[in-house]
Amino acid sequence: QDRRRTDIFAVLGPKSYHIDVRVTHPTSISYVETACQGPLRAAEAAAQEKKRRYATMAHADGAEFVPFIVETFGGFGKDAHTFIADLARFAATTSQVWSAAQDSW
């Protein structure tokens, strides 16, 4: 019995997402060597770890997996940034309350 689960299950119209969140510290002992290779490398390494753990499970549920990785110095991982953009587009086209003109991204 595998008891793993992602942090968030979200549905945006016809698409569903399994989202797992991590805040990573690029200068921690476990990431500093990777982080020294370039911007957001710690976030990318953390995203790959999450994908290995959860992507198959999400796809089995017919969902897209999103490793939502944020670095302690403020950087957002590529997948997190993409999901925020998708969420903003969905809100702009389906919500009568939210407006893209109010968006500060």
Beta strands, then each sheet from edge to edge (+ up, - down):
strand 1: 8-12
strand 2: 15-24
strand 3: 64-71
sheet 1: 1+ 2- 3-
end
